């Protein structure tokens, strides 16, 4: 498998589980309807864990343009591979959104609320304030990238440290779970441009009845914010370590 295909497949898996848990919670007449924020954040944490395990050995499991750009900005990844990674991530996220819709199609029909339908695919701020929403995404992604770099720090792999490299994807999933619980309330913590853009594209093109707007006026926030945050998180880590 090429690293580009691995990024596509890994990001697709991420969205199947991540958007899938949102669909299960917010759409009508599902088994998990109204089960709450803890279920969503736990589901996203597990989604990241499984997706990273699936393709880590092939591509490094970036699954996130903010991670890819953040690594490239600090010399940890070749800029020549960045465009291919980002295209693969967005394509995988779009495909994942389509598959979630296929799974939950009757429940989209049974749900009247347009915001809930969009929220399955893309992030929707709790209070719409674009400057504040942007800052929240920057902070959340900076924390995410910094913590992921810490988890993967080679110093953690020294003999006798007690750290097993095989635990890294699980720990990265815990970072996402923690961010969702702590910083996810204002914006729904995209912290990943592909995670938001790909499924938003799926929402735009899919024949979902009474779906309302895909809210492209907000879409720049979960794209630009995470990229800025990813670069900041990577630079801060490099400066400190």
C-alpha positions in Angstrom: 0.0 0.0 0.0 1.3 3.5 -0.9 1.4 6.1 1.9 -1.2 8.1 0.0 -3.6 5.3 -0.2 -3.0 4.6 3.5 -3.9 8.2 4.3 -7.1 7.9 2.3 -8.1 4.6 3.9 -7.1 5.7 7.4 -9.0 9.0 7.2 -12.0 7.1 5.8 -11.9 4.8 8.8 -11.6 7.8 11.1 -14.7 9.4 9.7 -16.7 6.2 9.5 -16.3 5.8 13.3 -16.3 9.5 14.2 -19.2 10.7 12.1 -20.9 7.4 12.8 -21.0 8.0 16.5 -22.4 11.5 16.0 -25.1 10.1 13.7 -26.0 7.5 16.3 -26.4 10.2 19.0 -28.1 13.0 17.1 -30.3 11.4 14.5 -33.8 10.3 15.4 -34.8 6.7 16.1 -31.3 5.3 16.4 -30.3 2.9 19.2 -28.0 5.6 20.6 -30.2 8.6 20.2 -29.6 11.3 22.8 -26.9 9.3 24.5 -24.9 12.5 24.9 -21.5 14.3 24.6 -19.5 11.7 26.5 -20.5 9.0 23.9 -19.5 11.3 21.1 -16.1 12.2 22.6 -15.4 8.6 23.5 -16.4 7.5 20.0 -14.1 10.0 18.4 -11.2 9.0 20.6 -11.6 5.4 19.7 -12.0 6.4 16.0 -8.6 8.0 16.1 -7.1 5.0 17.9 -8.4 2.5 15.4 -7.6 4.6 12.4 -4.0 5.3 13.5 -3.4 1.6 14.3 -4.7 0.7 10.9 -2.2 2.6 8.8 0.5 3.9 11.1 3.2 1.5 9.7 2.6 2.6 6.1 2.1 6.4 6.2 2.7 7.5 9.8 -1.1 7.9 10.1 -1.3 11.7 9.9 -5.0 11.6 8.8 -5.0 15.3 9.3 -3.6 18.2 7.2 -2.8 20.1 10.3 -0.5 17.3 11.4 1.0 17.0 8.0 1.7 20.7 7.6 2.8 21.0 11.2 5.4 18.3 10.7 6.6 19.7 7.4 6.9 23.2 9.0 9.3 21.9 11.6 11.3 19.7 9.2 9.7 16.4 10.2 8.1 15.7 6.9 8.9 16.3 3.2 7.0 19.3 1.7 6.9 17.4 -1.6 4.6 14.9 0.0 2.3 17.4 1.6 -0.1 18.0 -1.3 -0.6 14.3 -1.9 -1.3 13.6 1.7 -3.8 16.4 2.0 -5.7 15.3 -1.1 -5.8 11.7 0.1 -7.0 12.8 3.5 -9.8 15.0 2.1 -10.9 12.2 -0.3 -10.9 9.6 2.5 -12.9 11.9 4.7 -15.5 12.6 1.9 -15.9 8.9 1.2 -16.2 8.2 5.0 -19.1 10.7 5.2 -20.8 9.1 2.2 -20.6 5.7 3.9 -22.0 7.0 7.2 -24.9 8.5 5.3 -25.6 5.1 3.6 -25.6 3.4 7.0 -28.0 6.0 8.6 -30.1 7.0 5.5 -33.5 6.1 7.1 -32.6 8.1 10.2 -31.7 11.2 8.2 -35.2 10.9 6.7 -36.7 10.6 10.2 -34.8 13.7 11.5 -36.3 17.1 10.9 -33.6 19.3 12.4 -31.2 20.6 9.7 -28.4 21.4 12.2 -28.4 17.9 13.5 -28.0 16.6 10.0 -25.2 18.9 9.2 -23.6 18.1 12.6 -23.2 14.5 11.6 -20.8 15.6 8.8 -19.2 18.8 9.9 -18.6 20.9 13.0 -21.2 23.4 14.1 -20.3 26.0 16.8 -22.4 26.2 19.9 -22.3 30.0 19.9 -21.5 31.4 16.5 -18.7 33.9 16.9 -16.1 33.4 14.2 -13.1 35.1 15.9 -13.7 33.1 19.1 -14.5 29.9 17.2 -11.2 30.4 15.2 -9.2 30.9 18.4 -10.7 27.8 20.0 -9.7 25.7 16.9 -6.2 27.1 17.0 -5.8 26.3 20.7 -7.3 22.9 20.4 -5.1 21.9 17.5 -2.0 23.3 19.0 -2.6 21.3 22.1 -3.3 18.2 20.0 -0.2 18.4 17.9 2.0 19.2 20.8 0.7 16.3 22.8 1.0 13.9 19.8 4.6 14.9 19.3 5.1 14.3 23.0 3.6 10.8 22.8 5.8 10.0 19.8 9.0 11.6 21.3 11.8 9.1 20.8 13.0 9.8 24.4 9.9 7.9 25.5 11.2 4.8 23.8 14.5 4.4 25.7 15.1 1.0 27.3 13.7 0.7 30.7 11.3 3.7 30.2 8.3 1.4 30.4 6.8 2.9 27.3 5.7 0.5 24.6 5.6 2.1 21.1 2.6 -0.1 20.3 0.6 2.0 22.8 1.1 5.3 20.8 -2.1 5.1 18.8 -4.1 4.4 22.0 -2.5 7.4 23.7 -3.2 9.6 20.7 -6.8 8.5 20.9 -6.8 9.5 24.6 -5.5 12.9 23.6 -8.5 13.4 21.3 -10.9 12.2 23.9 -9.4 14.6 26.4 -9.6 17.5 24.0 -13.2 16.7 23.2 -14.1 16.7 26.9 -12.2 19.9 27.8 -12.1 22.1 24.7 -14.7 20.6 22.4 -17.7 22.5 23.7 -17.4 25.8 21.8 -16.9 24.4 18.3 -17.2 20.7 18.3 -13.3 20.4 18.1 -12.6 19.8 14.4 -8.8 20.0 15.0 -8.6 18.5 11.5 -9.4 20.3 8.3 -10.0 17.1 6.4 -12.3 15.8 9.1 -14.6 18.9 8.5 -14.1 19.7 4.8 -14.5 16.2 3.4 -17.8 15.3 5.1 -19.0 18.8 4.5 -18.5 18.2 0.8 -20.4 14.9 1.2 -23.3 16.8 2.9 -23.3 19.2 0.0 -23.6 16.6 -2.7 -25.6 13.8 -1.1 -29.4 13.7 -1.8 -30.4 14.2 1.9 -33.9 15.5 2.1 -34.5 18.7 4.0 -30.8 19.0 4.8 -30.5 22.7 4.7 -27.3 24.7 4.1 -23.8 23.2 4.3 -22.8 26.4 6.0 -19.8 27.3 3.8 -19.6 30.7 5.5 -18.3 28.9 8.6 -16.2 26.3 6.8 -13.0 28.3 6.8 -12.8 28.2 10.6 -12.2 24.5 11.0 -9.8 24.6 8.0 -7.6 27.6 8.7 -7.8 27.4 12.5 -6.4 23.8 12.8 -3.6 24.6 10.2 -2.5 27.6 12.3 -2.7 25.6 15.5 -0.9 22.6 14.0 2.1 24.8 13.0 2.1 26.5 16.4 2.0 23.2 18.3 4.8 21.8 16.3 7.0 24.9 16.6 6.4 25.1 20.4 7.3 21.4 20.8 10.5 21.9 18.8 11.5 24.9 20.8 11.0 23.2 24.1 12.4 19.8 23.2 
